[in-house]
């Protein structure tokens, strides 16, 4: 987002009319999809981190500090040390935060790969010492980051135990609150036969309520229980603390935003993208990336007064490994649901290659490739939706745009 704005506003930034500031939580940027590689293939976390400053256009002001509060009415951001930054336009990209502590017993009784690379590494270490028994993979709350990740984890677990030659000593169970193996019916038609062939037990409508680490049991709200020897859970998620502290989001910290323009409800000068929003769509990196392009266009349209705005069409594309060096892509828009498909080696190769492409994609250098691959991801809007009509006039035609 920051790189797109800096490139388009290069002349204005050089002239001192506009500035673009990125407020981040720290000096490093981490490739989150790598958590699966770390947890189930033992890859070192150090391969997937880069200094944030090295990924940014030189015209972007980078502030590596955690924001403690955002005041949308006062148009300001307060940093952890108390410093305040004013803005003319704001883009909130604060993400989804995994919170295992929100469920009784979950932190003490389970492993997970959603809270970061260090915890993902602990999954790998636990697997090294596992010689047999029941492994339970459970979804402990929805929504969560990367919808395919629980299924992908199971396929990777199955492959790992087969490679070690102890698959016959391991029972793998999948506990999910959804009515099928994967939320989308058509994708579930792909996943379910593969699970059956691999002898994966699937228990649907399992709404996890608590974990008893001493008894090694998982309990549901419906009164169902399952024993485990190793529990790998997708923790409950919520919006970032800064959103909750600022009173911007709902009770869980998700930001209400228009699903097309990405404007925060009631504010024409504030946008939200990615996992941070309450929009019922996949919480994944590609969604944030595609939404950022729409927001960059609309923000620039406001600055230049052209009135030409775009709407995001809901495009998602989530790759998922399904074992045996095969993968599928969960692709959809607001109006077109995912389709049934045959897992392929080509999709597996494409999925594996994205880790290398990711760093260049952050700079905006692969937009031509995304346009070719994704096709249409936005559309011209003739009328601004009611939800995004200004509640106050945007008078600043030059100033500071903040994303972070």
TADALIN-V387406 format. One record per residue. N is the residue number from 1. RES is the residue in one small letter. PHI is phi in whole degrees, 0 to 359 (999 if undefined). Layout:
BEGIN
((N/RES/PHI) (N/RES/PHI))
END
This chain:
BEGIN
((1/x/999) (2/x/296) (3/x/294) (4/x/300) (5/x/294) (6/x/297) (7/x/290) (8/x/287) (9/x/253) (10/x/306) (11/x/298) (12/x/294) (13/x/291) (14/x/299) (15/x/281) (16/x/80) (17/x/275) (18/x/221) (19/x/226) (20/x/240) (21/x/238) (22/x/252) (23/x/263) (24/x/239) (25/x/279) (26/x/189) (27/x/281) (28/x/245) (29/x/243) (30/x/240) (31/x/276) (32/x/296) (33/x/302) (34/x/292) (35/x/303) (36/x/295) (37/x/296) (38/x/291) (39/x/289) (40/x/242) (41/x/231) (42/x/74) (43/x/288) (44/x/292) (45/x/299) (46/x/295) (47/x/288) (48/x/243) (49/x/232) (50/x/222) (51/x/297) (52/x/303) (53/x/299) (54/x/286) (55/x/263) (56/x/255) (57/x/301) (58/x/297) (59/x/272) (60/x/269) (61/x/279) (62/x/255) (63/x/245) (64/x/278) (65/x/227) (66/x/285) (67/x/278) (68/x/260) (69/x/203) (70/x/237) (71/x/250) (72/x/289) (73/x/281) (74/x/273) (75/x/54) (76/x/213) (77/x/237) (78/x/257) (79/x/272) (80/x/302) (81/x/274) (82/x/99) (83/x/292) (84/x/248) (85/x/241) (86/x/269) (87/x/216) (88/x/259) (89/x/226) (90/x/230) (91/x/239) (92/x/266) (93/x/227) (94/x/271) (95/x/76) (96/x/246) (97/x/247) (98/x/286) (99/x/230) (100/x/298) (101/x/291) (102/x/284) (103/x/245) (104/x/304) (105/x/83) (106/x/291) (107/x/297) (108/x/283) (109/x/254) (110/x/218) (111/x/246) (112/x/207) (113/x/242) (114/x/262) (115/x/269) (116/x/133) (117/x/296) (118/x/293) (119/x/288) (120/x/297) (121/x/296) (122/x/293) (123/x/298) (124/x/299) (125/x/296) (126/x/294) (127/x/293) (128/x/296) (129/x/262) (130/x/269) (131/x/250) (132/x/156) (133/x/130) (134/x/257) (135/x/255) (136/x/251) (137/x/253) (138/x/226) (139/x/265) (140/x/266) (141/x/178) (142/x/229) (143/x/283) (144/x/216) (145/x/294) (146/x/55) (147/x/308) (148/x/285) (149/x/300) (150/x/297) (151/x/295) (152/x/297) (153/x/300) (154/x/294) (155/x/299) (156/x/289) (157/x/298) (158/x/303) (159/x/295) (160/x/297) (161/x/292) (162/x/293) (163/x/296) (164/x/281) (165/x/80) (166/x/238) (167/x/301) (168/x/290) (169/x/261) (170/x/239) (171/x/258) (172/x/248) (173/x/243) (174/x/239) (175/x/253) (176/x/225) (177/x/284) (178/x/281) (179/x/280) (180/x/208) (181/x/297) (182/x/227) (183/x/306) (184/x/284) (185/x/299) (186/x/292) (187/x/290) (188/x/298) (189/x/293) (190/x/278) (191/x/288) (192/x/302) (193/x/299) (194/x/292) (195/x/297) (196/x/298) (197/x/295) (198/x/272) (199/x/60) (200/x/267) (201/x/278) (202/x/246) (203/x/243) (204/x/272) (205/x/52) (206/x/262) (207/x/266) (208/x/298) (209/x/245) (210/x/196) (211/x/229) (212/x/250) (213/x/299) (214/x/292) (215/x/268) (216/x/55) (217/x/229) (218/x/245) (219/x/241) (220/x/251) (221/x/295) (222/x/274) (223/x/95) (224/x/279) (225/x/219) (226/x/221) (227/x/277) (228/x/211) (229/x/256) (230/x/218) (231/x/247) (232/x/243) (233/x/239) (234/x/272) (235/x/292) (236/x/300) (237/x/239) (238/x/211) (239/x/291) (240/x/296) (241/x/303) (242/x/297) (243/x/287) (244/x/297) (245/x/293) (246/x/266) (247/x/67) (248/x/271) (249/x/265) (250/x/277) (251/x/298) (252/x/262) (253/x/86) (254/x/273) (255/x/272) (256/x/288) (257/x/221) (258/x/292) (259/x/288) (260/x/259) (261/x/273) (262/x/70) (263/x/293) (264/x/294) (265/x/305) (266/x/90) (267/x/226) (268/x/275) (269/x/249) (270/x/229) (271/x/236) (272/x/223) (273/x/226) (274/x/74) (275/x/298) (276/x/290) (277/x/274) (278/x/270) (279/x/296) (280/x/286) (281/x/214) (282/x/308) (283/x/271) (284/x/215) (285/x/297) (286/x/295) (287/x/296) (288/x/300) (289/x/297) (290/x/291) (291/x/295) (292/x/296) (293/x/293) (294/x/294) (295/x/295) (296/x/301) (297/x/298) (298/x/291) (299/x/295) (300/x/294) (301/x/298) (302/x/296) (303/x/299) (304/x/271) (305/x/70) (306/x/280) (307/x/77) (308/x/270) (309/x/245) (310/x/250) (311/x/243) (312/x/283) (313/x/266) (314/x/85) (315/x/300) (316/x/235) (317/x/202) (318/x/246) (319/x/285) (320/x/216) (321/x/288) (322/x/235) (323/x/90) (324/x/56) (325/x/56) (326/x/232) (327/x/211) (328/x/230) (329/x/240) (330/x/273) (331/x/238) (332/x/195) (333/x/227) (334/x/302) (335/x/257) (336/x/234) (337/x/287) (338/x/301) (339/x/245) (340/x/298) (341/x/201) (342/x/260) (343/x/303) (344/x/220) (345/x/292) (346/x/299) (347/x/293) (348/x/295) (349/x/296) (350/x/296) (351/x/296) (352/x/291) (353/x/280) (354/x/294) (355/x/303) (356/x/278) (357/x/285) (358/x/306) (359/x/294) (360/x/288) (361/x/297) (362/x/297) (363/x/278) (364/x/87) (365/x/275) (366/x/243) (367/x/299) (368/x/298) (369/x/289) (370/x/295) (371/x/299) (372/x/291) (373/x/281) (374/x/282) (375/x/75) (376/x/290) (377/x/238) (378/x/208) (379/x/211) (380/x/289) (381/x/259) (382/x/272) (383/x/231) (384/x/290) (385/x/303) (386/x/305) (387/x/295) (388/x/253) (389/x/296) (390/x/302) (391/x/263) (392/x/205) (393/x/287) (394/x/271) (395/x/263) (396/x/278) (397/x/264) (398/x/213) (399/x/165) (400/x/238) (401/x/256) (402/x/244) (403/x/235) (404/x/157))
END
